[in-house]
Each structure stands twice: as structure tokens, then as C-alpha cells.
Amino acid sequence: MKKRLFSLALASVMVLSLAGCGGSKGAATETKAETTEAAADTAKAEGASEETESEAASEAAAESAGGTLIVGFDQDFPPMGFMGDDGEYTGFDLELAQEVAKRLGLEYKAQPIAWDSKDMELEAGNIDCIWNGFTMTGREDAYTWSEPYMANTQVFVVAKDSGIAGQADLAGKIVECQVDSSAEAALKEAPDLTATFKQLLTTADYNSAFMDLEQGAVDAIAMDVIVAGYQIQQRNADFIILEDSLSAEEYGVGFKKGNTELRDKVQAALEEMAADGTLKSVSEKWFGEDVTTIGK
């Protein structure tokens, strides 16, 4: 800063000397004004640089690291992805995604999406992948997938005192599931079963479905067993999961069709996390046991 001010002062002296040696008064005045303006611009630029130094450093770091991993997820799908009590997005899948981004040198960004708009978000490039208890089964050709990292089943949740002990007891009952979910897809593949229901409803998220079940507005919820167990535990609810499941499936990370480059990088990071015990550790944190399947 001192060097810059000294240079500007020296330039001003030289301008005045030239003016005294025969330059016109107007030229000297104009040159002096330009010098003063340059000094102001320099000071302004320095101030702006100081203000944006941190931001520029962050952007440069992200660029040199290779960009951003934008993870699309349903923010109402605990324990896979949801908003915690501290107002931050968290969950089993998001914790895995954040660790993968770190290992790949990418900036991690959790992007909540409307679940029934996930394909549009992916095609538009608003997200890089769908990572949120995303069922591969039945969608094998719609996305470029990672290898499955967790097994799952679709089940029915009912009140313990409902008298419903199996799927046959759902006849004449109101059943609810999330719109565009794997449970909804599985129910569409079981028309003989759904024909016995009094009504099949859909809702935007499973938090709403559990509220409906608690209030008696529905008799059963069709959903992922992993999510069902977590919801029942967190709510300390008097609900049970029926033993006869609706379908078996696997979870994977879904990428835009043809994006094998990013898929391969994420897959390699997941395999590394399985080998060093990270997958096991994160799983035990959220589920009390290792429910992952990579490397097994």
C-alpha cells in the first residue's frame, strides 16, 4: 500500500514539473485530474479486493477442486434426508454424500426437491444426482446408477391395536403412500390387493402420512421398511410393521442417463468408504447396525 501511494505521489510531481516546463495549463489540469481519478480507482479496487478476498478464495478453491456435487433429495424423508432440529439438512444418505464429495474434492450442496419433480430437476442440470433412499428396482433403465448400497422392502405400517395382522386384513381399509414413491409403484403392480382397499390415497411426504395414521384418517401406510422403523422409533408411536412385505428392492444413487463419469467417481469413493469402515460407521450411527451392502 505504501509503495502504491509513493508511486502515485511521484507521478503527481512529474505531472506538475511537465506543466511548468511549457505544457499548457489545461493539459496539466486534465492530466492531474486523470491521475487523481486513477488513485481513487486504485483505492476503490483495493477496498473491493479486500471485501471479496474470502469469497474469491472460496470460489478458486472450489474450481481447483473440481466443482460442486449437488445432491437432490426429499427433505421430508428421515432418516435418509431431512432438516434437523438445528435447521441444517442431515440424514444417512446426505452424510454419505457429503463424505463422498469431500473425498472427490468437490463442494457438497444438499438441494431439496419435490419428489415428483426429481426427473425434471435432474434433466435440467439443477442437481447432479438423486440420493435419498432412491429405489433402483423398476427404474433400472431410467437412470445411470451406482451399485446398490442398501437392501430395502416395501411394507405396511398400522396401529398396534388396529386388528390388522396381515395384508388380507387391509380389505375395506384406507391405505396411504407417498406420491411417485416405490410404494406407489409396488401397489400398482398388485392390483388384486389394491382392489380390496376401501381407498388408496397419496400424500406429498411420509411425515404427513404418519400424522394421518395418528389421527385415524387412514388405516395403513405403505412405505420403505428402513424409513418406517426410524419414524416409529422417533415418534415413540404405538405402530407396528406387518410381517408380509409388499416388495423387495435396493437403494442406489441415480445420475442422469449417460453420466457415467460422475457415477464412476462416486462409486469408487463408496467402495473406498466400505473398505475403510466409514459406511459401517455411518450406518451404525443412524440405524444401530450395518445395513449397507457394498463389498459384501
Backbone torsions as a table, in degrees:
resi	resn	phi	psi	omega
1	MET	NA	-42.5	-179.4
2	LYS	-64.9	-40.2	178.8
3	LYS	-61.7	-40.4	-177.1
4	ARG	-65.8	-44.3	179.7
5	LEU	-65.2	-37.0	178.7
6	PHE	-64.4	-42.0	-179.6
7	SER	-63.8	-41.4	179.9
8	LEU	-65.9	-39.9	178.8
9	ALA	-64.2	-42.8	179.2
10	LEU	-62.6	-40.2	178.8
11	ALA	-62.8	-37.9	-179.9
12	SER	-65.4	-41.2	178.9
13	VAL	-62.6	-42.7	-179.8
14	MET	-64.0	-39.2	178.2
15	VAL	-62.5	-45.1	-179.8
16	LEU	-64.5	-36.9	179.3
17	SER	-65.2	-43.5	179.8
18	LEU	-63.4	-39.4	179.3
19	ALA	-62.5	-39.5	-178.9
20	GLY	-72.3	-18.5	-177.7
21	CYS	-93.7	17.7	173.1
22	GLY	124.7	-8.7	176.6
23	GLY	-67.5	153.9	-179.4
24	SER	-70.2	153.7	179.6
25	LYS	-62.1	-38.4	-179.5
26	GLY	-65.1	-41.5	-179.3
27	ALA	-64.8	-41.4	-179.7
28	ALA	-63.5	-42.7	-180.0
29	THR	-62.9	-42.8	-179.0
30	GLU	-63.8	-43.6	-179.4
31	THR	-64.5	-40.5	179.5
32	LYS	-63.2	-39.1	179.8
33	ALA	-64.9	-41.0	179.0
34	GLU	-63.4	-39.2	179.4
35	THR	-64.7	-43.1	178.8
36	THR	-62.3	-41.2	179.2
37	GLU	-64.6	-39.3	179.1
38	ALA	-63.3	-39.7	178.9
39	ALA	-63.1	-41.7	179.7
40	ALA	-64.7	-42.5	179.5
41	ASP	-62.6	-39.7	179.5
42	THR	-63.6	-44.4	179.2
43	ALA	-63.4	-41.3	179.6
44	LYS	-63.3	-43.7	-179.4
45	ALA	-63.1	-38.8	179.7
46	GLU	-65.0	-41.6	179.0
47	GLY	-63.6	-43.1	179.9
48	ALA	-64.1	-37.1	179.9
49	SER	-63.7	-41.5	179.9
50	GLU	-64.4	-38.3	-177.6
51	GLU	-69.2	-34.2	-175.2
52	THR	-102.3	5.8	-176.3
53	GLU	-58.5	-45.7	-179.3
54	SER	-64.9	-43.6	-179.3
55	GLU	-64.0	-44.0	-179.8
56	ALA	-63.2	-39.0	179.3
57	ALA	-63.8	-40.5	179.6
58	SER	-65.6	-42.7	179.6
59	GLU	-64.8	-41.6	-179.7
60	ALA	-64.4	-39.3	179.5
61	ALA	-63.9	-43.1	179.9
62	ALA	-64.3	-40.4	-178.8
63	GLU	-66.2	-43.4	-179.1
64	SER	-68.8	-28.0	-179.5
65	ALA	-78.5	-18.3	175.6
66	GLY	118.7	5.7	175.2
67	GLY	109.3	-153.1	-172.9
68	THR	-124.9	143.3	172.2
69	LEU	-105.3	106.4	-178.6
70	ILE	-96.9	114.5	-174.4
71	VAL	-101.6	116.7	177.1
72	GLY	-83.9	134.0	-177.5
73	PHE	-155.3	159.4	175.1
74	ASP	-88.7	116.0	-174.7
75	GLN	-74.5	-2.4	178.1
76	ASP	-115.9	43.0	-175.9
77	PHE	-132.6	58.6	177.4
78	PRO	-68.1	145.9	7.2
79	PRO	-94.5	10.0	-175.0
80	MET	-75.6	-42.1	178.0
81	GLY	-162.5	129.0	-178.2
82	PHE	-170.2	173.4	177.3
83	MET	-92.6	124.0	-179.8
84	GLY	-76.8	176.0	-179.1
85	ASP	-63.5	-22.3	-179.8
86	ASP	-87.5	4.6	179.4
87	GLY	83.9	3.2	179.3
88	GLU	-102.9	147.2	177.7
89	TYR	-73.8	136.7	-177.5
90	THR	-149.2	-176.9	179.2
91	GLY	135.3	165.7	-178.5
92	PHE	-59.5	-53.4	-178.6
93	ASP	-64.2	-40.2	-179.1
94	LEU	-67.6	-33.3	177.1
95	GLU	-67.3	-39.4	175.6
96	LEU	-64.3	-44.7	-178.1
97	ALA	-62.3	-40.4	-179.8
98	GLN	-64.6	-40.4	178.5
99	GLU	-67.6	-38.9	177.0
100	VAL	-61.5	-46.8	179.7
101	ALA	-58.8	-42.2	179.5
102	LYS	-60.8	-44.6	-178.5
103	ARG	-70.2	-25.6	179.1
104	LEU	-91.1	-1.2	-178.8
105	GLY	71.5	30.0	-179.8
106	LEU	-109.4	149.2	174.1
107	GLU	-77.1	128.4	-177.5
108	TYR	-89.5	133.5	176.0
109	LYS	-138.8	121.4	176.0
110	ALA	-88.7	121.0	-176.6
111	GLN	-117.1	103.8	178.0
112	PRO	-66.6	140.6	-179.1
113	ILE	-136.9	157.6	169.4
114	ALA	-73.5	126.5	-171.2
115	TRP	-59.8	-35.9	-179.5
116	ASP	-78.7	0.6	175.9
117	SER	-112.5	12.1	-173.8
118	LYS	-61.4	-38.7	-179.4
119	ASP	-66.1	-41.6	178.0
120	MET	-62.7	-42.7	179.9
121	GLU	-63.4	-39.7	-179.1
122	LEU	-70.2	-44.6	-179.1
123	GLU	-65.1	-34.7	-178.9
124	ALA	-77.5	-9.8	-179.2
125	GLY	81.7	12.8	178.4
126	ASN	-73.4	-21.8	175.4
127	ILE	-134.9	156.2	-180.0
128	ASP	-94.5	-23.1	-179.6
129	CYS	-161.2	165.0	173.6
130	ILE	-111.4	118.2	-173.8
131	TRP	-139.1	91.0	-173.5
132	ASN	-170.1	65.9	-176.3
133	GLY	57.5	46.1	-172.5
134	PHE	-90.9	114.3	-176.0
135	THR	-75.9	127.2	178.2
136	MET	-79.0	-35.6	-174.4
137	THR	-56.8	123.5	-178.7
138	GLY	87.4	-8.8	-179.8
139	ARG	-121.6	16.7	-171.0
140	GLU	-54.2	-37.0	-174.6
141	ASP	-97.1	0.7	-176.1
142	ALA	-90.4	-17.8	-176.5
143	TYR	-140.6	166.4	166.6
144	THR	-93.1	120.3	-169.4
145	TRP	-106.8	150.9	164.2
146	SER	-75.2	174.2	170.4
147	GLU	-70.0	149.9	178.9
148	PRO	-60.3	139.6	-179.7
149	TYR	-116.4	-3.4	179.6
150	MET	-158.9	141.2	174.1
151	ALA	-92.7	149.8	-176.8
152	ASN	-150.8	161.1	173.0
153	THR	-134.7	154.7	173.5
154	GLN	-95.2	130.5	-174.2
155	VAL	-134.9	176.3	175.0
156	PHE	-113.0	135.5	175.6
157	VAL	-110.0	132.2	-179.7
158	VAL	-138.1	165.7	174.6
159	ALA	-70.2	142.5	-175.9
160	LYS	-59.9	-34.1	-177.4
161	ASP	-97.5	18.8	-175.7
162	SER	-77.1	-18.7	-176.3
163	GLY	82.6	3.1	178.5
164	ILE	-90.9	114.0	-176.9
165	ALA	-110.4	-14.4	-179.2
166	GLY	-161.7	178.2	-176.7
167	GLN	-63.0	-30.0	179.4
168	ALA	-62.7	-27.9	-178.4
169	ASP	-80.1	-2.6	178.8
170	LEU	-82.1	-5.7	178.0
171	ALA	-59.8	129.0	-179.2
172	GLY	77.9	9.9	-177.9
173	LYS	-105.5	161.1	176.5
174	ILE	-96.1	120.9	-177.9
175	VAL	-115.2	142.0	-178.2
176	GLU	-129.0	147.9	174.8
177	CYS	-147.7	169.1	178.6
178	GLN	-77.1	141.2	179.4
179	VAL	-64.1	138.8	178.3
180	ASP	59.5	29.7	-179.2
181	SER	-97.6	170.6	176.1
182	SER	-66.0	-32.2	177.6
183	ALA	-64.7	-42.7	178.1
184	GLU	-62.7	-41.7	178.7
185	ALA	-63.8	-41.0	179.7
186	ALA	-65.8	-37.7	179.2
187	LEU	-67.7	-33.6	177.4
188	LYS	-67.1	-24.5	177.9
189	GLU	-86.4	0.5	-179.7
190	ALA	-127.0	61.2	-176.2
191	PRO	-61.7	-30.7	179.4
192	ASP	-65.2	-34.3	178.5
193	LEU	-75.1	-49.8	-176.2
194	THR	-65.0	-25.5	179.2
195	ALA	-65.5	-21.3	179.7
196	THR	-84.0	-16.6	-178.6
197	PHE	-68.0	149.7	170.7
198	LYS	-69.2	-38.9	-179.8
199	GLN	-161.5	143.2	174.0
200	LEU	-115.7	115.1	-177.4
201	LEU	-107.8	156.8	172.6
202	THR	-122.7	151.6	179.0
203	THR	-137.4	164.2	-175.5
204	ALA	-70.4	-31.4	-177.3
205	ASP	-155.0	164.7	-175.6
206	TYR	-79.3	-17.4	172.5
207	ASN	-62.4	-42.5	177.7
208	SER	-65.7	-39.0	179.7
209	ALA	-62.0	-41.4	179.6
210	PHE	-68.8	-33.8	175.2
211	MET	-64.3	-40.5	177.9
212	ASP	-63.7	-39.8	179.5
213	LEU	-67.8	-40.9	178.9
214	GLU	-62.5	-35.6	-177.5
215	GLN	-87.3	-4.0	179.5
216	GLY	80.5	12.3	179.5
217	ALA	-73.6	-24.7	175.2
218	VAL	-132.8	162.1	-178.0
219	ASP	-99.9	-21.8	-177.1
220	ALA	-157.1	154.4	174.7
221	ILE	-120.3	132.7	172.6
222	ALA	-98.6	126.5	-173.1
223	MET	-167.0	178.0	177.8
224	ASP	-68.8	135.5	-178.0
225	VAL	-64.9	-35.9	179.3
226	ILE	-61.4	-46.5	-179.0
227	VAL	-70.8	-37.1	179.5
228	ALA	-60.7	-47.9	-180.0
229	GLY	-60.3	-41.1	-179.7
230	TYR	-66.3	-45.3	-178.9
231	GLN	-61.1	-44.0	-179.5
232	ILE	-62.5	-42.5	-179.8
233	GLN	-66.0	-46.2	-177.4
234	GLN	-66.5	-36.3	-178.5
235	ARG	-84.3	-10.6	-175.2
236	ASN	51.4	42.3	-173.4
237	ALA	-89.6	153.6	179.6
238	ASP	-90.2	58.3	179.8
239	PHE	-114.4	159.5	175.5
240	ILE	-132.3	159.0	176.0
241	ILE	-103.5	125.2	179.4
242	LEU	-65.0	141.8	-175.9
243	GLU	-69.7	-37.0	-179.1
244	ASP	-80.8	110.5	-174.8
245	SER	-79.9	161.7	-179.2
246	LEU	-84.5	-42.0	179.3
247	SER	-163.9	158.7	175.3
248	ALA	-106.9	147.4	-176.0
249	GLU	-158.1	-178.8	178.6
250	GLU	-135.6	149.1	175.9
251	TYR	-95.4	142.2	174.1
252	GLY	-146.9	173.6	175.3
253	VAL	-97.0	123.7	-177.4
254	GLY	-99.1	130.4	178.0
255	PHE	-117.3	162.9	176.2
256	LYS	-57.8	139.1	-177.7
257	LYS	-52.2	124.1	179.3
258	GLY	96.9	-10.3	-179.0
259	ASN	-84.6	66.9	-177.8
260	THR	-75.7	-24.7	-178.5
261	GLU	-62.0	-51.4	179.6
262	LEU	-68.7	-39.3	179.1
263	ARG	-57.1	-45.3	-178.2
264	ASP	-63.7	-37.8	179.2
265	LYS	-66.5	-45.4	180.0
266	VAL	-64.7	-41.7	179.8
267	GLN	-61.5	-42.7	179.1
268	ALA	-62.4	-39.8	179.2
269	ALA	-66.8	-40.1	178.4
270	LEU	-63.8	-40.7	178.9
271	GLU	-65.8	-37.1	176.5
272	GLU	-64.4	-40.9	179.3
273	MET	-67.3	-32.3	176.5
274	ALA	-69.1	-40.7	-177.2
275	ALA	-68.1	-36.3	-176.7
276	ASP	-94.0	4.7	174.5
277	GLY	90.2	1.8	-177.9
278	THR	-66.7	-42.8	178.9
279	LEU	-58.7	-45.2	179.6
280	LYS	-60.7	-44.5	-178.2
281	SER	-63.2	-45.5	-179.3
282	VAL	-66.9	-39.1	179.3
283	SER	-63.2	-44.6	-179.8
284	GLU	-65.0	-32.3	178.1
285	LYS	-62.9	-42.4	-174.3
286	TRP	-91.4	-32.0	-172.7
287	PHE	-119.5	-7.1	-179.4
288	GLY	80.2	0.5	178.2
289	GLU	-158.9	167.5	179.2
290	ASP	-89.3	109.9	-179.3
291	VAL	-107.1	7.7	-178.4
292	THR	-80.5	161.1	-174.3
293	THR	-122.2	-9.8	-178.4
294	ILE	-65.7	132.4	178.7
295	GLY	77.7	13.2	-178.2
296	LYS	-120.8	NA	NA
